[in-house]
């Protein structure tokens, strides 16, 4: 039945869980304006057309509650686009979380640890070179006799410092044998020493290591929550939109920083997998074809006869407004 209302109907009002669409699309507008008139002016136009119209279907969950589920949208696939980054990370997480029960079934006694590896901040103009160096150090790390991982996921994140330097670091989810905690265990101090040796630097890099509670053949309960948290931290944004859309830049303008960042990240890999997990998660290294159906397991399939509603982006009010019922 068509939806009618005297006052405008906004997506976030009708479906609070979809409020993030407003937030991400507003950030995308900021990127659109920053790219305009630069060497990446074509990105401005592409981002401007990204997710302008969202088509949802009504569906009934197992709880009996009615929810909206995205059915159609066009995405620009610009790497730095906040909307596409968000959808891409959701797709990576959904794929990984779907596969992990199979991994746990085959390797029921294996454990997982979350590892963050950093280096000193670098000039933004040296980011690509720094990432190449870090990846070579990572390769050396995985070949060390002390390397404990049976399989791993590694994702790159780049943050912006207060003085406009780039801070590249790796978020890694490692699967290790259960014996790791009794034989061959590496303390945080030792991880830092080994990483320093692989980097061949004269300073001790900051390293963070966190053990994830062992799953009991399932991803439910506290163990599942810990695993999901680690996955979300690993497969999050490679670049935080807030780092680009700062209110007061103390050096480079936001536009200069974004343009140079885009140059530096061109043809670099955001996510990599290895070991036994590569067989299961190799799709994470590829650009997801589908950025629409990122959470297929949360609710029932959409009935083909379910009503459709469309929401169009309104930049002035920074909200998705009901455009039509389908």
Buried (B, 14 or more C-beta within 10 A) or exposed (E): EEEEEEEEBBBBBBBEEBBEBBBBBBBBBBBBBBBBEBEBEEBBEBBBEBBBBBBBBBBBEEEEEEBBBBBEBEBBBBBBBBBBBBBBBBBBBBBBBEBBBEBBEEBEEBBBBBBBBBBEBBEBEBBBEBBEBBBEBBEBBEEEEEBBBBBBBBBBBBBBBEEBBBBBBBBBBBBBBEEBBEEEEBEEEEBBBBBBEBBEBEEEBBBBBBEBBBBEEEBEEEBBEBBBEBBBBBBBBBBBBBBBBBEEBEEBEBBBBBBBBBBBBEEBEBBBBBBBBBEBBEBBBEEBEEBBEBEEEEBEEBEEEBBBBBBEBBEEEEBBBBBEEE
